[in-house]
Amino acid sequence: MFNELVIFLFRRVQCQYNVCITFKIDLGSNPYYLAFAIEFVSEDGDIGSVEISSPSSKGWLTMQQSFGATWKTQLNGIKGPYSVKVTTIESKKTIYVSNVIPTNW
């Protein structure tokens, strides 16, 4: 048996948007690689594409689906906070959430 202790820190931030959506950062994420799961997408719910942007980027960076509802990307030096655009498959509706992932996530 393995006896391992995993310590993680989190902080709660108040949501100020009218869309029911949650981003859960993957434990393997680091300053060069970001992956997160997207949960509770309102409307039709099936996600077709995800993009992120930040004040240090030049436009939007398209993420790749890793598995299930988890999406990933190489950050290439882009620093947070990150804004996220999620586009659903069925309705093609785009949900935009500004600065939802803080700089020091």
RODO-2510 file (C-alpha; in nm, 4 decimals, decimal comma):
residues 105
     n   res          X          Y          Z
     1     m     0,0000     0,0000     0,0000
     2     f     0,1050     0,3534    -0,0634
     3     n     0,0945     0,6134     0,2087
     4     e     0,0838     0,9437     0,0285
     5     l    -0,0289     1,2829     0,1413
     6     v    -0,1590     1,5263    -0,1156
     7     i    -0,1868     1,8873    -0,0063
     8     f    -0,3689     2,1397    -0,2188
     9     l    -0,4772     2,4958    -0,1649
    10     f    -0,7829     2,6611    -0,3051
    11     r    -0,9687     2,9818    -0,2690
    12     r    -1,3291     3,0564    -0,3357
    13     v    -1,4066     3,3381    -0,5765
    14     q    -1,7443     3,4935    -0,6261
    15     c    -1,9019     3,4398    -0,9680
    16     q    -2,0492     3,7449    -1,1337
    17     y    -2,2007     3,6012    -1,4499
    18     n    -2,5431     3,4626    -1,5305
    19     v    -2,4333     3,1293    -1,6764
    20     c    -2,4205     2,8087    -1,4772
    21     i    -2,0705     2,6786    -1,5544
    22     t    -1,7753     2,5504    -1,3500
    23     f    -1,4068     2,5182    -1,4428
    24     k    -1,2037     2,2654    -1,2402
    25     i    -0,8272     2,2939    -1,2916
    26     d    -0,6550     1,9581    -1,3533
    27     l    -0,3913     1,8623    -1,0950
    28     g    -0,1288     1,8204    -1,3699
    29     s    -0,1558     2,1853    -1,4756
    30     n     0,1497     2,4073    -1,4405
    31     p     0,2771     2,7431    -1,5780
    32     y     0,3386     2,5799    -1,9207
    33     y     0,0388     2,3452    -1,9478
    34     l    -0,3236     2,4080    -1,8540
    35     a    -0,6044     2,1550    -1,8418
    36     f    -0,9469     2,1929    -1,6881
    37     a    -1,2810     2,0170    -1,6757
    38     i    -1,5926     2,2113    -1,7659
    39     e    -1,9065     2,1246    -1,5731
    40     f    -2,2647     2,2392    -1,5540
    41     v    -2,2823     2,4030    -1,8963
    42     s    -2,6302     2,5421    -1,9369
    43     e    -2,8326     2,5182    -2,2577
    44     d    -2,7592     2,2118    -2,4752
    45     g    -2,4459     2,1244    -2,2788
    46     d    -2,2369     1,9361    -2,5368
    47     i    -1,9134     2,1297    -2,5809
    48     g    -1,7762     2,1708    -2,9333
    49     s    -1,4820     2,4031    -2,8756
    50     v    -1,2979     2,5867    -2,5994
    51     e    -1,0657     2,8867    -2,6316
    52     i    -0,8704     3,0862    -2,3736
    53     s    -0,7240     3,4345    -2,3776
    54     s    -0,5437     3,6644    -2,1377
    55     p    -0,4132     4,0209    -2,1331
    56     s    -0,0682     3,8809    -2,2274
    57     s    -0,1939     3,6910    -2,5345
    58     k    -0,2611     3,8113    -2,8875
    59     g    -0,6076     3,6733    -2,9453
    60     w    -0,7618     3,3395    -2,8560
    61     l    -0,5800     3,0078    -2,8089
    62     t    -0,7800     2,7000    -2,9123
    63     m    -0,7756     2,4157    -2,6616
    64     q    -0,7875     2,0432    -2,7440
    65     q    -1,0246     1,7987    -2,5825
    66     s    -0,8199     1,5721    -2,3570
    67     f    -1,0949     1,3344    -2,2442
    68     g    -1,4586     1,3730    -2,1477
    69     a    -1,5215     1,7307    -2,0385
    70     t    -1,1491     1,8029    -1,9856
    71     w    -0,9719     2,0404    -2,2252
    72     k    -0,5974     2,1125    -2,2452
    73     t    -0,3419     2,3458    -2,4040
    74     q     0,0236     2,4454    -2,3942
    75     l     0,0368     2,8001    -2,2564
    76     n     0,3446     2,9145    -2,4541
    77     g     0,4267     3,1862    -2,2013
    78     i     0,0726     3,3208    -2,1760
    79     k     0,0021     3,4296    -1,8182
    80     g    -0,3363     3,4706    -1,6487
    81     p    -0,5888     3,5748    -1,5600
    82     y    -0,7595     3,3713    -1,8310
    83     s    -1,0877     3,4390    -2,0033
    84     v    -1,2664     3,1392    -2,1549
    85     k    -1,4998     3,0951    -2,4532
    86     v    -1,7022     2,7733    -2,4690
    87     t    -1,9053     2,6954    -2,7822
    88     t    -2,1712     2,4253    -2,7691
    89     i    -2,2250     2,1726    -3,0480
    90     e    -2,6020     2,1709    -3,0863
    91     s    -2,6937     2,5399    -3,0732
    92     k    -2,3464     2,6842    -3,1547
    93     k    -2,4033     2,9164    -2,8589
    94     t    -2,0838     3,0730    -2,7239
    95     i    -2,0470     3,1342    -2,3520
    96     y    -1,7831     3,3963    -2,2695
    97     v    -1,6493     3,4249    -1,9159
    98     s    -1,4019     3,7059    -1,8476
    99     n    -1,0997     3,6468    -1,6210
   100     v    -1,2542     3,3318    -1,4736
   101     i    -0,9190     3,1597    -1,4029
   102     p    -0,7002     3,3823    -1,1818
   103     t    -0,3298     3,4441    -1,2340
   104     n    -0,2192     3,2263    -0,9430
   105     w    -0,4672     2,9406    -0,9811
***
